[in-house]
């Protein structure tokens, strides 16, 4: 049997269903299990410019900054190493 949010009784169960996401990513309005695609669209139009995803009727703030920042740092370091060895220019990381 596939468990859904309806089969969950505690927040620990909800966290398990959501894959153990950090609590700060879970929105409580609308109530977990009741969110719809319309709720996501409404948030996407809000001025805070954050990204959200809908998982089992639960709105989650997308956590993308850390991974992308790490990848950007690795690319920058390789580029800087190349430029240091070849003296053909400079690299400036983005903000």
C-alpha positions as CSV (number, residue, x, y, z in Angstrom):
1,X,0.0,0.0,0.0
2,X,1.3,3.4,-0.9
3,X,1.1,5.8,2.0
4,X,-0.3,9.3,1.4
5,X,-0.7,12.2,3.7
6,X,-4.1,10.9,4.8
7,X,-2.3,7.9,6.4
8,X,0.0,10.1,8.4
9,X,-0.9,10.9,12.0
10,X,2.1,12.9,13.3
11,X,4.5,15.5,12.0
12,X,7.2,12.8,12.2
13,X,5.2,10.8,9.7
14,X,4.8,13.8,7.5
15,X,8.5,14.4,7.5
16,X,9.1,10.8,6.5
17,X,6.6,11.2,3.6
18,X,8.4,14.3,2.5
19,X,11.8,12.7,2.6
20,X,13.0,14.4,5.7
21,X,13.1,17.9,4.4
22,X,14.1,20.6,6.9
23,X,11.1,22.0,8.9
24,X,11.8,25.5,7.7
25,X,10.9,24.5,4.2
26,X,7.4,23.3,5.0
27,X,4.7,26.0,4.7
28,X,1.8,25.7,7.2
29,X,-0.7,27.7,5.2
30,X,-2.6,26.2,3.6
31,X,-2.5,23.3,6.0
32,X,-0.2,20.4,5.0
33,X,-2.1,18.0,2.7
34,X,-4.6,20.6,1.4
35,X,-2.4,22.8,-0.9
36,X,-3.2,22.9,-4.6
37,X,-1.5,24.0,-7.8
38,X,-3.4,27.3,-7.5
39,X,-1.6,27.9,-4.2
40,X,1.7,27.4,-5.8
41,X,0.8,29.8,-8.6
42,X,-0.4,32.4,-6.1
43,X,3.0,32.2,-4.2
44,X,4.9,32.4,-7.5
45,X,3.3,35.8,-8.1
46,X,4.1,37.1,-4.6
47,X,6.8,39.8,-4.3
48,X,9.2,37.6,-2.3
49,X,10.4,35.8,-5.5
50,X,11.0,32.5,-3.8
51,X,10.3,29.2,-5.5
52,X,7.9,26.6,-4.1
53,X,6.9,23.1,-4.9
54,X,3.9,21.0,-4.2
55,X,4.5,17.5,-2.7
56,X,1.6,15.4,-1.6
57,X,-0.5,18.5,-1.1
58,X,2.2,20.2,1.0
59,X,3.9,23.4,0.0
60,X,7.6,23.4,0.3
61,X,10.1,26.2,-0.3
62,X,12.6,25.0,-2.8
63,X,16.1,24.8,-1.5
64,X,18.3,25.4,-4.5
65,X,20.8,28.1,-3.5
66,X,23.3,25.8,-1.6
67,X,23.8,23.3,-4.4
68,X,24.1,25.9,-7.2
69,X,26.5,28.1,-5.1
70,X,28.7,25.0,-4.6
71,X,28.7,24.2,-8.3
72,X,29.4,27.8,-9.2
73,X,32.3,27.8,-6.7
74,X,33.8,24.7,-8.2
75,X,33.6,26.0,-11.8
76,X,35.1,29.4,-10.7
77,X,38.0,27.6,-9.0
78,X,38.8,25.6,-12.1
79,X,38.6,28.7,-14.2
80,X,40.8,30.7,-11.8
81,X,43.4,27.9,-11.8
82,X,43.5,27.9,-15.6
83,X,43.8,31.6,-15.7
84,X,46.6,31.6,-13.1
85,X,48.6,29.1,-15.2
86,X,48.0,30.8,-18.5
87,X,48.0,34.6,-17.6
88,X,45.3,35.4,-20.2
89,X,42.7,37.2,-18.1
90,X,40.9,37.4,-14.8
91,X,37.8,35.7,-13.4
92,X,35.3,37.6,-11.2
93,X,32.7,35.5,-9.3
94,X,29.1,36.7,-9.5
95,X,27.3,38.0,-6.4
